[in-house]
Amino acid sequence: MYAIVRTGGRQQKVAEGDVIEVDRLSTNEVGDSVELSTLLLVDGESVTSDPWVLAGVKVQAEVLDHHKGEKIRIQKYKNKTGYRRRIGHRQLHTQLRITSIPTPTK
C-alpha cells in the first residue's frame, strides 16, 4: 500500500516505514506526530483518487530530525563590467518517518 502525499508544495510517493525529507516544519519538535494530506491512495488492486473519500484520510508521520541540506553555490557575472557576486544557500529540511496509512472508508 502506498500513497501520494502533498507537503511543502511538493508531492511524494510514500509507503509505511519510509523515511522522507520535506521542507522545514518549524512548528513541530523531534518526536512529534504530523498529518499529511493525501492526494492518491493505492491499495493493491484498488486506486482511490476521489477527493471526497480522501478528505478523511490523513497519513501519519513522525518527525525524526531537523537539518540543513547541501550548500548550493550561486555565482553572478556580467561581462566587461567587473560585476561578480558569489552567494550560497542551504535549505532547511525536516526528516519524517511514515508510521501509518489508513484505509479509506467508502
Biopython code that builds the backbone (N, CA, C, O; Angstrom):
import numpy as np
from Bio.PDB.StructureBuilder import StructureBuilder

atoms = [
    (1, "MET", "N", (0.847, -1.176, 0.000)),
    (1, "MET", "CA", (0.000, 0.000, 0.000)),
    (1, "MET", "C", (0.891, 1.236, 0.000)),
    (1, "MET", "O", (1.836, 1.330, 0.783)),
    (2, "TYR", "N", (0.586, 2.173, -0.874)),
    (2, "TYR", "CA", (1.316, 3.434, -0.882)),
    (2, "TYR", "C", (0.354, 4.576, -1.152)),
    (2, "TYR", "O", (-0.782, 4.371, -1.581)),
    (3, "ALA", "N", (0.835, 5.781, -0.890)),
    (3, "ALA", "CA", (0.019, 6.978, -1.074)),
    (3, "ALA", "C", (0.874, 8.078, -1.672)),
    (3, "ALA", "O", (2.094, 8.098, -1.509)),
    (4, "ILE", "N", (0.215, 8.988, -2.363)),
    (4, "ILE", "CA", (0.861, 10.207, -2.845)),
    (4, "ILE", "C", (0.396, 11.312, -1.902)),
    (4, "ILE", "O", (-0.801, 11.576, -1.792)),
    (5, "VAL", "N", (1.347, 11.961, -1.221)),
    (5, "VAL", "CA", (1.004, 13.000, -0.252)),
    (5, "VAL", "C", (1.554, 14.338, -0.711)),
    (5, "VAL", "O", (2.498, 14.402, -1.499)),
    (6, "ARG", "N", (0.945, 15.414, -0.204)),
    (6, "ARG", "CA", (1.393, 16.765, -0.516)),
    (6, "ARG", "C", (1.957, 17.389, 0.747)),
    (6, "ARG", "O", (1.313, 17.388, 1.797)),
    (7, "THR", "N", (3.162, 17.919, 0.636)),
    (7, "THR", "CA", (3.769, 18.639, 1.746)),
    (7, "THR", "C", (4.744, 19.665, 1.198)),
    (7, "THR", "O", (5.585, 19.350, 0.356)),
    (8, "GLY", "N", (4.626, 20.878, 1.676)),
    (8, "GLY", "CA", (5.536, 21.937, 1.250)),
    (8, "GLY", "C", (5.421, 22.287, -0.222)),
    (8, "GLY", "O", (6.408, 22.707, -0.825)),
    (9, "GLY", "N", (4.240, 22.128, -0.824)),
    (9, "GLY", "CA", (4.067, 22.452, -2.225)),
    (9, "GLY", "C", (4.589, 21.389, -3.173)),
    (9, "GLY", "O", (4.605, 21.598, -4.386)),
    (10, "ARG", "N", (5.017, 20.247, -2.638)),
    (10, "ARG", "CA", (5.521, 19.152, -3.456)),
    (10, "ARG", "C", (4.707, 17.902, -3.183)),
    (10, "ARG", "O", (4.005, 17.808, -2.176)),
    (11, "GLN", "N", (4.809, 16.939, -4.098)),
    (11, "GLN", "CA", (4.124, 15.665, -3.921)),
    (11, "GLN", "C", (5.169, 14.562, -3.836)),
    (11, "GLN", "O", (6.164, 14.576, -4.560)),
    (12, "GLN", "N", (4.928, 13.594, -2.930)),
    (12, "GLN", "CA", (5.857, 12.477, -2.765)),
    (12, "GLN", "C", (5.095, 11.181, -2.632)),
    (12, "GLN", "O", (4.010, 11.136, -2.052)),
    (13, "LYS", "N", (5.679, 10.120, -3.181)),
    (13, "LYS", "CA", (5.114, 8.787, -3.045)),
    (13, "LYS", "C", (5.697, 8.163, -1.783)),
    (13, "LYS", "O", (6.916, 8.080, -1.634)),
    (14, "VAL", "N", (4.816, 7.722, -0.866)),
    (14, "VAL", "CA", (5.279, 7.171, 0.407)),
    (14, "VAL", "C", (4.581, 5.840, 0.683)),
    (14, "VAL", "O", (3.458, 5.600, 0.241)),
    (15, "ALA", "N", (5.277, 4.992, 1.423)),
    (15, "ALA", "CA", (4.723, 3.744, 1.936)),
    (15, "ALA", "C", (5.019, 3.711, 3.427)),
    (15, "ALA", "O", (5.831, 4.494, 3.920)),
    (16, "GLU", "N", (4.371, 2.818, 4.135)),
    (16, "GLU", "CA", (4.556, 2.739, 5.580)),
    (16, "GLU", "C", (5.995, 2.324, 5.889)),
    (16, "GLU", "O", (6.508, 1.359, 5.324)),
    (17, "GLY", "N", (6.638, 3.068, 6.796)),
    (17, "GLY", "CA", (8.024, 2.796, 7.172)),
    (17, "GLY", "C", (9.049, 3.603, 6.388)),
    (17, "GLY", "O", (10.230, 3.575, 6.734)),
    (18, "ASP", "N", (8.640, 4.323, 5.341)),
    (18, "ASP", "CA", (9.568, 5.138, 4.549)),
    (18, "ASP", "C", (10.058, 6.335, 5.356)),
    (18, "ASP", "O", (9.349, 6.848, 6.221)),
    (19, "VAL", "N", (11.285, 6.774, 5.060)),
    (19, "VAL", "CA", (11.846, 7.991, 5.642)),
    (19, "VAL", "C", (12.010, 8.989, 4.502)),
    (19, "VAL", "O", (12.702, 8.715, 3.522)),
    (20, "ILE", "N", (11.364, 10.158, 4.636)),
    (20, "ILE", "CA", (11.402, 11.166, 3.579)),
    (20, "ILE", "C", (11.908, 12.485, 4.149)),
    (20, "ILE", "O", (11.864, 12.718, 5.357)),
    (21, "GLU", "N", (12.393, 13.348, 3.245)),
    (21, "GLU", "CA", (12.810, 14.695, 3.615)),
    (21, "GLU", "C", (11.852, 15.687, 2.983)),
    (21, "GLU", "O", (11.563, 15.612, 1.789)),
    (22, "VAL", "N", (11.362, 16.617, 3.791)),
    (22, "VAL", "CA", (10.452, 17.664, 3.319)),
    (22, "VAL", "C", (11.018, 19.008, 3.756)),
    (22, "VAL", "O", (11.970, 19.063, 4.535)),
    (23, "ASP", "N", (10.432, 20.090, 3.255)),
    (23, "ASP", "CA", (10.830, 21.415, 3.707)),
    (23, "ASP", "C", (10.568, 21.537, 5.200)),
    (23, "ASP", "O", (9.703, 20.849, 5.741)),
    (24, "ARG", "N", (11.308, 22.403, 5.862)),
    (24, "ARG", "CA", (11.270, 22.528, 7.321)),
    (24, "ARG", "C", (9.862, 22.747, 7.839)),
    (24, "ARG", "O", (9.151, 23.640, 7.379)),
    (25, "LEU", "N", (9.462, 21.917, 8.807)),
    (25, "LEU", "CA", (8.214, 22.089, 9.548)),
    (25, "LEU", "C", (8.597, 22.699, 10.893)),
    (25, "LEU", "O", (8.917, 21.978, 11.838)),
    (26, "SER", "N", (8.564, 24.020, 10.978)),
    (26, "SER", "CA", (9.113, 24.721, 12.132)),
    (26, "SER", "C", (8.256, 24.590, 13.382)),
    (26, "SER", "O", (8.755, 24.809, 14.485)),
    (27, "THR", "N", (6.985, 24.242, 13.243)),
    (27, "THR", "CA", (6.108, 24.182, 14.412)),
    (27, "THR", "C", (6.209, 22.863, 15.158)),
    (27, "THR", "O", (5.668, 22.738, 16.257)),
    (28, "ASN", "N", (6.892, 21.871, 14.584)),
    (28, "ASN", "CA", (6.969, 20.552, 15.190)),
    (28, "ASN", "C", (8.351, 20.267, 15.752)),
    (28, "ASN", "O", (9.365, 20.640, 15.162)),
    (29, "GLU", "N", (8.379, 19.595, 16.909)),
    (29, "GLU", "CA", (9.631, 19.181, 17.538)),
    (29, "GLU", "C", (9.932, 17.734, 17.144)),
    (29, "GLU", "O", (9.075, 17.033, 16.606)),
    (30, "VAL", "N", (11.163, 17.300, 17.422)),
    (30, "VAL", "CA", (11.560, 15.923, 17.158)),
    (30, "VAL", "C", (10.719, 14.990, 18.030)),
    (30, "VAL", "O", (10.601, 15.198, 19.237)),
    (31, "GLY", "N", (10.139, 13.967, 17.411)),
    (31, "GLY", "CA", (9.290, 13.025, 18.126)),
    (31, "GLY", "C", (7.805, 13.313, 17.995)),
    (31, "GLY", "O", (6.984, 12.470, 18.357)),
    (32, "ASP", "N", (7.439, 14.486, 17.484)),
    (32, "ASP", "CA", (6.032, 14.835, 17.308)),
    (32, "ASP", "C", (5.418, 14.044, 16.151)),
    (32, "ASP", "O", (6.128, 13.530, 15.286)),
    (33, "SER", "N", (4.098, 13.959, 16.154)),
    (33, "SER", "CA", (3.360, 13.311, 15.076)),
    (33, "SER", "C", (2.812, 14.380, 14.135)),
    (33, "SER", "O", (2.369, 15.438, 14.580)),
    (34, "VAL", "N", (2.845, 14.097, 12.830)),
    (34, "VAL", "CA", (2.419, 15.045, 11.805)),
    (34, "VAL", "C", (1.407, 14.348, 10.900)),
    (34, "VAL", "O", (1.550, 13.161, 10.607)),
    (35, "GLU", "N", (0.385, 15.080, 10.458)),
    (35, "GLU", "CA", (-0.582, 14.569, 9.489)),
    (35, "GLU", "C", (-0.302, 15.193, 8.121)),
    (35, "GLU", "O", (-0.145, 16.408, 8.007)),
    (36, "LEU", "N", (-0.240, 14.355, 7.089)),
    (36, "LEU", "CA", (-0.011, 14.818, 5.730)),
    (36, "LEU", "C", (-1.264, 14.556, 4.901)),
    (36, "LEU", "O", (-1.873, 13.492, 5.016)),
    (37, "SER", "N", (-1.653, 15.518, 4.066)),
    (37, "SER", "CA", (-2.849, 15.344, 3.245)),
    (37, "SER", "C", (-2.553, 14.408, 2.080)),
    (37, "SER", "O", (-1.481, 14.462, 1.478)),
    (38, "THR", "N", (-3.519, 13.554, 1.774)),
    (38, "THR", "CA", (-3.357, 12.514, 0.762)),
    (38, "THR", "C", (-4.019, 12.946, -0.543)),
    (38, "THR", "O", (-5.143, 13.447, -0.540)),
    (39, "LEU", "N", (-3.314, 12.747, -1.661)),
    (39, "LEU", "CA", (-3.852, 13.068, -2.983)),
    (39, "LEU", "C", (-4.299, 11.821, -3.729)),
    (39, "LEU", "O", (-5.244, 11.873, -4.516)),
    (40, "LEU", "N", (-3.617, 10.684, -3.486)),
    (40, "LEU", "CA", (-3.914, 9.447, -4.182)),
    (40, "LEU", "C", (-3.536, 8.297, -3.265)),
    (40, "LEU", "O", (-2.525, 8.366, -2.567)),
    (41, "LEU", "N", (-4.345, 7.234, -3.260)),
    (41, "LEU", "CA", (-4.083, 6.094, -2.399)),
    (41, "LEU", "C", (-4.216, 4.825, -3.218)),
    (41, "LEU", "O", (-5.247, 4.598, -3.853)),
    (42, "VAL", "N", (-3.172, 3.987, -3.210)),
    (42, "VAL", "CA", (-3.173, 2.731, -3.944)),
    (42, "VAL", "C", (-3.066, 1.600, -2.945)),
    (42, "VAL", "O", (-2.093, 1.506, -2.197)),
    (43, "ASP", "N", (-4.087, 0.727, -2.934)),
    (43, "ASP", "CA", (-4.131, -0.390, -2.003)),
    (43, "ASP", "C", (-4.277, -1.676, -2.802)),
    (43, "ASP", "O", (-5.392, -2.148, -3.026)),
    (44, "GLY", "N", (-3.159, -2.241, -3.229)),
    (44, "GLY", "CA", (-3.216, -3.477, -4.007)),
    (44, "GLY", "C", (-3.872, -3.250, -5.353)),
    (44, "GLY", "O", (-3.286, -2.622, -6.235)),
    (45, "GLU", "N", (-5.095, -3.761, -5.520)),
    (45, "GLU", "CA", (-5.818, -3.664, -6.784)),
    (45, "GLU", "C", (-6.546, -2.332, -6.953)),
    (45, "GLU", "O", (-6.701, -1.860, -8.079)),
    (46, "SER", "N", (-6.995, -1.716, -5.856)),
    (46, "SER", "CA", (-7.832, -0.521, -5.966)),
    (46, "SER", "C", (-7.010, 0.756, -5.858)),
    (46, "SER", "O", (-6.056, 0.841, -5.085)),
    (47, "VAL", "N", (-7.406, 1.746, -6.654)),
    (47, "VAL", "CA", (-6.784, 3.067, -6.633)),
    (47, "VAL", "C", (-7.870, 4.071, -6.247)),
    (47, "VAL", "O", (-8.913, 4.153, -6.895)),
    (48, "THR", "N", (-7.611, 4.830, -5.188)),
    (48, "THR", "CA", (-8.582, 5.814, -4.716)),
    (48, "THR", "C", (-8.049, 7.209, -5.006)),
    (48, "THR", "O", (-6.985, 7.589, -4.520)),
    (49, "SER", "N", (-8.801, 7.974, -5.809)),
    (49, "SER", "CA", (-8.393, 9.347, -6.106)),
    (49, "SER", "C", (-9.538, 10.331, -5.891)),
    (49, "SER", "O", (-9.404, 11.515, -6.202)),
    (50, "ASP", "N", (-10.665, 9.849, -5.361)),
    (50, "ASP", "CA", (-11.827, 10.699, -5.122)),
    (50, "ASP", "C", (-11.539, 11.672, -3.984)),
    (50, "ASP", "O", (-11.260, 11.223, -2.872)),
    (51, "PRO", "N", (-11.592, 12.984, -4.210)),
    (51, "PRO", "CA", (-11.255, 13.938, -3.156)),
    (51, "PRO", "C", (-12.192, 13.875, -1.955)),
    (51, "PRO", "O", (-11.786, 14.184, -0.835)),
    (52, "TRP", "N", (-13.452, 13.473, -2.183)),
    (52, "TRP", "CA", (-14.391, 13.382, -1.058)),
    (52, "TRP", "C", (-14.007, 12.240, -0.122)),
    (52, "TRP", "O", (-14.124, 12.370, 1.096)),
    (53, "VAL", "N", (-13.558, 11.142, -0.677)),
    (53, "VAL", "CA", (-13.143, 9.996, 0.144)),
    (53, "VAL", "C", (-11.804, 10.288, 0.814)),
    (53, "VAL", "O", (-11.609, 9.960, 1.984)),
    (54, "LEU", "N", (-10.880, 10.902, 0.075)),
    (54, "LEU", "CA", (-9.534, 11.160, 0.601)),
    (54, "LEU", "C", (-9.489, 12.317, 1.596)),
    (54, "LEU", "O", (-8.473, 12.517, 2.262)),
    (55, "ALA", "N", (-10.584, 13.086, 1.707)),
    (55, "ALA", "CA", (-10.603, 14.187, 2.668)),
    (55, "ALA", "C", (-10.457, 13.675, 4.100)),
    (55, "ALA", "O", (-9.922, 14.376, 4.958)),
    (56, "GLY", "N", (-10.925, 12.463, 4.357)),
    (56, "GLY", "CA", (-10.832, 11.895, 5.701)),
    (56, "GLY", "C", (-9.589, 11.066, 5.933)),
    (56, "GLY", "O", (-9.356, 10.614, 7.054)),
    (57, "VAL", "N", (-8.779, 10.851, 4.901)),
    (57, "VAL", "CA", (-7.570, 10.028, 5.032)),
    (57, "VAL", "C", (-6.368, 10.936, 5.223)),
    (57, "VAL", "O", (-6.026, 11.717, 4.335)),
    (58, "LYS", "N", (-5.731, 10.835, 6.375)),
    (58, "LYS", "CA", (-4.520, 11.612, 6.664)),
    (58, "LYS", "C", (-3.393, 10.637, 6.986)),
    (58, "LYS", "O", (-3.532, 9.797, 7.875)),
    (59, "VAL", "N", (-2.291, 10.744, 6.275)),
    (59, "VAL", "CA", (-1.129, 9.895, 6.513)),
    (59, "VAL", "C", (-0.409, 10.399, 7.763)),
    (59, "VAL", "O", (-0.129, 11.591, 7.883)),
    (60, "GLN", "N", (-0.113, 9.497, 8.685)),
    (60, "GLN", "CA", (0.569, 9.853, 9.929)),
    (60, "GLN", "C", (2.081, 9.687, 9.749)),
    (60, "GLN", "O", (2.542, 8.700, 9.175)),
    (61, "ALA", "N", (2.840, 10.659, 10.245)),
    (61, "ALA", "CA", (4.299, 10.612, 10.167)),
    (61, "ALA", "C", (4.884, 11.103, 11.479)),
    (61, "ALA", "O", (4.235, 11.837, 12.224)),
    (62, "GLU", "N", (6.115, 10.691, 11.757)),
    (62, "GLU", "CA", (6.825, 11.084, 12.977)),
    (62, "GLU", "C", (8.052, 11.901, 12.586)),
    (62, "GLU", "O", (8.780, 11.527, 11.665)),
    (63, "VAL", "N", (8.284, 13.009, 13.278)),
    (63, "VAL", "CA", (9.434, 13.867, 12.997)),
    (63, "VAL", "C", (10.680, 13.219, 13.587)),
    (63, "VAL", "O", (10.740, 12.953, 14.788)),
    (64, "LEU", "N", (11.681, 12.965, 12.732)),
    (64, "LEU", "CA", (12.928, 12.347, 13.188)),
    (64, "LEU", "C", (14.030, 13.369, 13.432)),
    (64, "LEU", "O", (14.787, 13.248, 14.395)),
    (65, "ASP", "N", (14.127, 14.388, 12.555)),
    (65, "ASP", "CA", (15.279, 15.282, 12.641)),
    (65, "ASP", "C", (14.989, 16.572, 11.875)),
    (65, "ASP", "O", (14.196, 16.588, 10.934)),
    (66, "HIS", "N", (15.648, 17.648, 12.298)),
    (66, "HIS", "CA", (15.685, 18.912, 11.564)),
    (66, "HIS", "C", (17.152, 19.143, 11.187)),
    (66, "HIS", "O", (18.027, 19.063, 12.049)),
    (67, "HIS", "N", (17.428, 19.425, 9.923)),
    (67, "HIS", "CA", (18.802, 19.663, 9.498)),
    (67, "HIS", "C", (18.827, 20.540, 8.251)),
    (67, "HIS", "O", (17.787, 20.871, 7.684)),
    (68, "LYS", "N", (20.034, 20.907, 7.840)),
    (68, "LYS", "CA", (20.226, 21.711, 6.634)),
    (68, "LYS", "C", (20.673, 20.809, 5.493)),
    (68, "LYS", "O", (21.361, 19.812, 5.709)),
    (69, "GLY", "N", (20.276, 21.169, 4.280)),
    (69, "GLY", "CA", (20.671, 20.422, 3.094)),
    (69, "GLY", "C", (22.060, 20.833, 2.634)),
    (69, "GLY", "O", (22.755, 21.591, 3.310)),
    (70, "GLU", "N", (22.449, 20.325, 1.484)),
    (70, "GLU", "CA", (23.756, 20.655, 0.932)),
    (70, "GLU", "C", (23.806, 22.113, 0.501)),
    (70, "GLU", "O", (22.785, 22.719, 0.176)),
    (71, "LYS", "N", (25.011, 22.661, 0.504)),
    (71, "LYS", "CA", (25.195, 24.051, 0.104)),
    (71, "LYS", "C", (25.111, 24.182, -1.412)),
    (71, "LYS", "O", (25.724, 23.416, -2.156)),
    (72, "ILE", "N", (24.340, 25.169, -1.847)),
    (72, "ILE", "CA", (24.245, 25.495, -3.270)),
    (72, "ILE", "C", (25.003, 26.802, -3.468)),
    (72, "ILE", "O", (24.713, 27.800, -2.809)),
    (73, "ARG", "N", (25.960, 26.794, -4.366)),
    (73, "ARG", "CA", (26.762, 27.989, -4.631)),
    (73, "ARG", "C", (26.235, 28.674, -5.884)),
    (73, "ARG", "O", (26.069, 28.046, -6.929)),
    (74, "ILE", "N", (25.974, 29.974, -5.762)),
    (74, "ILE", "CA", (25.419, 30.754, -6.860)),
    (74, "ILE", "C", (26.430, 31.834, -7.228)),
    (74, "ILE", "O", (26.890, 32.577, -6.361)),
    (75, "GLN", "N", (26.775, 31.924, -8.504)),
    (75, "GLN", "CA", (27.700, 32.950, -8.970)),
    (75, "GLN", "C", (27.010, 33.784, -10.042)),
    (75, "GLN", "O", (26.398, 33.254, -10.970)),
    (76, "LYS", "N", (27.121, 35.088, -9.892)),
    (76, "LYS", "CA", (26.587, 36.013, -10.887)),
    (76, "LYS", "C", (27.773, 36.730, -11.524)),
    (76, "LYS", "O", (28.728, 37.097, -10.839)),
    (77, "TYR", "N", (27.704, 36.925, -12.830)),
    (77, "TYR", "CA", (28.803, 37.543, -13.555)),
    (77, "TYR", "C", (28.246, 38.313, -14.744)),
    (77, "TYR", "O", (27.396, 37.814, -15.482)),
    (78, "LYS", "N", (28.736, 39.529, -14.916)),
    (78, "LYS", "CA", (28.391, 40.311, -16.106)),
    (78, "LYS", "C", (29.683, 40.668, -16.821)),
    (78, "LYS", "O", (30.641, 41.153, -16.218)),
    (79, "ASN", "N", (29.681, 40.421, -18.092)),
    (79, "ASN", "CA", (30.867, 40.600, -18.909)),
    (79, "ASN", "C", (31.251, 42.084, -19.043)),
    (79, "ASN", "O", (30.381, 42.942, -19.193)),
    (80, "LYS", "N", (32.548, 42.374, -18.987)),
    (80, "LYS", "CA", (33.144, 43.688, -19.272)),
    (80, "LYS", "C", (32.795, 44.773, -18.254)),
    (80, "LYS", "O", (33.109, 45.940, -18.489)),
    (81, "THR", "N", (32.167, 44.436, -17.147)),
    (81, "THR", "CA", (31.805, 45.476, -16.185)),
    (81, "THR", "C", (32.463, 45.270, -14.824)),
    (81, "THR", "O", (32.383, 46.148, -13.966)),
    (82, "GLY", "N", (33.097, 44.152, -14.617)),
    (82, "GLY", "CA", (33.715, 43.871, -13.335)),
    (82, "GLY", "C", (32.720, 43.435, -12.274)),
    (82, "GLY", "O", (33.050, 43.415, -11.088)),
    (83, "TYR", "N", (31.513, 43.088, -12.682)),
    (83, "TYR", "CA", (30.475, 42.679, -11.725)),
    (83, "TYR", "C", (30.581, 41.185, -11.478)),
    (83, "TYR", "O", (30.384, 40.377, -12.386)),
    (84, "ARG", "N", (30.896, 40.826, -10.229)),
    (84, "ARG", "CA", (30.940, 39.424, -9.817)),
    (84, "ARG", "C", (30.351, 39.316, -8.421)),
    (84, "ARG", "O", (30.725, 40.076, -7.527)),
    (85, "ARG", "N", (29.440, 38.383, -8.229)),
    (85, "ARG", "CA", (28.860, 38.129, -6.907)),
    (85, "ARG", "C", (28.842, 36.628, -6.672)),
    (85, "ARG", "O", (28.571, 35.842, -7.579)),
    (86, "ARG", "N", (29.133, 36.251, -5.449)),
    (86, "ARG", "CA", (29.094, 34.840, -5.096)),
    (86, "ARG", "C", (28.320, 34.692, -3.798)),
    (86, "ARG", "O", (28.705, 35.250, -2.770)),
    (87, "ILE", "N", (27.231, 33.943, -3.844)),
    (87, "ILE", "CA", (26.432, 33.715, -2.654)),
    (87, "ILE", "C", (26.148, 32.219, -2.531)),
    (87, "ILE", "O", (26.319, 31.466, -3.489)),
    (88, "GLY", "N", (25.720, 31.804, -1.359)),
    (88, "GLY", "CA", (25.389, 30.406, -1.134)),
    (88, "GLY", "C", (24.056, 30.288, -0.422)),
    (88, "GLY", "O", (23.532, 31.259, 0.125)),
    (89, "HIS", "N", (23.516, 29.074, -0.439)),
    (89, "HIS", "CA", (22.221, 28.826, 0.198)),
    (89, "HIS", "C", (22.196, 27.391, 0.711)),
    (89, "HIS", "O", (22.669, 26.472, 0.043)),
    (90, "ARG", "N", (21.636, 27.211, 1.912)),
    (90, "ARG", "CA", (21.404, 25.871, 2.464)),
    (90, "ARG", "C", (19.951, 25.783, 2.895)),
    (90, "ARG", "O", (19.523, 26.478, 3.816)),
    (91, "GLN", "N", (19.192, 24.920, 2.220)),
    (91, "GLN", "CA", (17.778, 24.749, 2.511)),
    (91, "GLN", "C", (17.590, 23.993, 3.826)),
    (91, "GLN", "O", (18.331, 23.055, 4.120)),
    (92, "LEU", "N", (16.601, 24.404, 4.608)),
    (92, "LEU", "CA", (16.278, 23.725, 5.855)),
    (92, "LEU", "C", (15.314, 22.573, 5.577)),
    (92, "LEU", "O", (14.324, 22.748, 4.867)),
    (93, "HIS", "N", (15.604, 21.389, 6.137)),
    (93, "HIS", "CA", (14.806, 20.198, 5.893)),
    (93, "HIS", "C", (14.327, 19.591, 7.198)),
    (93, "HIS", "O", (14.924, 19.814, 8.252)),
    (94, "THR", "N", (13.243, 18.821, 7.124)),
    (94, "THR", "CA", (12.750, 18.003, 8.217)),
    (94, "THR", "C", (12.673, 16.573, 7.710)),
    (94, "THR", "O", (12.167, 16.319, 6.617)),
    (95, "GLN", "N", (13.177, 15.641, 8.508)),
    (95, "GLN", "CA", (13.150, 14.233, 8.146)),
    (95, "GLN", "C", (11.954, 13.580, 8.836)),
    (95, "GLN", "O", (11.787, 13.703, 10.050)),
    (96, "LEU", "N", (11.114, 12.879, 8.050)),
    (96, "LEU", "CA", (9.900, 12.251, 8.561)),
    (96, "LEU", "C", (9.924, 10.750, 8.306)),
    (96, "LEU", "O", (10.429, 10.295, 7.280)),
    (97, "ARG", "N", (9.370, 9.978, 9.251)),
    (97, "ARG", "CA", (9.148, 8.548, 9.045)),
    (97, "ARG", "C", (7.638, 8.324, 8.979)),
    (97, "ARG", "O", (6.907, 8.745, 9.876)),
    (98, "ILE", "N", (7.175, 7.669, 7.929)),
    (98, "ILE", "CA", (5.749, 7.397, 7.759)),
    (98, "ILE", "C", (5.375, 6.244, 8.692)),
    (98, "ILE", "O", (5.923, 5.146, 8.589)),
    (99, "THR", "N", (4.437, 6.507, 9.603)),
    (99, "THR", "CA", (4.068, 5.496, 10.587)),
    (99, "THR", "C", (2.811, 4.728, 10.196)),
    (99, "THR", "O", (2.729, 3.526, 10.449)),
    (100, "SER", "N", (1.836, 5.384, 9.591)),
    (100, "SER", "CA", (0.621, 4.658, 9.203)),
    (100, "SER", "C", (-0.078, 5.350, 8.044)),
    (100, "SER", "O", (-0.072, 6.574, 7.917)),
    (101, "ILE", "N", (-0.684, 4.510, 7.200)),
    (101, "ILE", "CA", (-1.531, 4.993, 6.113)),
    (101, "ILE", "C", (-2.886, 4.325, 6.296)),
    (101, "ILE", "O", (-3.020, 3.131, 6.028)),
    (102, "PRO", "N", (-3.894, 5.067, 6.747)),
    (102, "PRO", "CA", (-5.205, 4.448, 6.990)),
    (102, "PRO", "C", (-5.919, 4.106, 5.685)),
    (102, "PRO", "O", (-5.700, 4.755, 4.662)),
    (103, "THR", "N", (-6.765, 3.095, 5.724)),
    (103, "THR", "CA", (-7.552, 2.730, 4.551)),
    (103, "THR", "C", (-8.784, 3.626, 4.492)),
    (103, "THR", "O", (-9.350, 3.956, 5.534)),
    (104, "PRO", "N", (-9.208, 4.023, 3.307)),
    (104, "PRO", "CA", (-10.363, 4.929, 3.201)),
    (104, "PRO", "C", (-11.666, 4.200, 3.502)),
    (104, "PRO", "O", (-11.816, 3.017, 3.194)),
    (105, "THR", "N", (-12.607, 4.921, 4.106)),
    (105, "THR", "CA", (-13.940, 4.390, 4.323)),
    (105, "THR", "C", (-14.856, 4.939, 3.261)),
    (105, "THR", "O", (-14.942, 6.153, 3.074)),
    (106, "LYS", "N", (-15.541, 4.059, 2.567)),
    (106, "LYS", "CA", (-16.360, 4.493, 1.431)),
    (106, "LYS", "C", (-17.805, 4.573, 1.790)),
    (106, "LYS", "O", (-18.632, 4.923, 0.948)),
]
sb = StructureBuilder()
sb.init_structure("model")
sb.init_model(0)
sb.init_chain("A")
sb.init_seg("    ")
for serial, (resi, resn, name, xyz) in enumerate(atoms, 1):
    if name == "N":
        sb.init_residue(resn, " ", resi, " ")
    sb.init_atom(name, np.array(xyz, "f"), 0.0, 1.0, " ", f" {name:<3s}", serial, name[0])
structure = sb.get_structure()
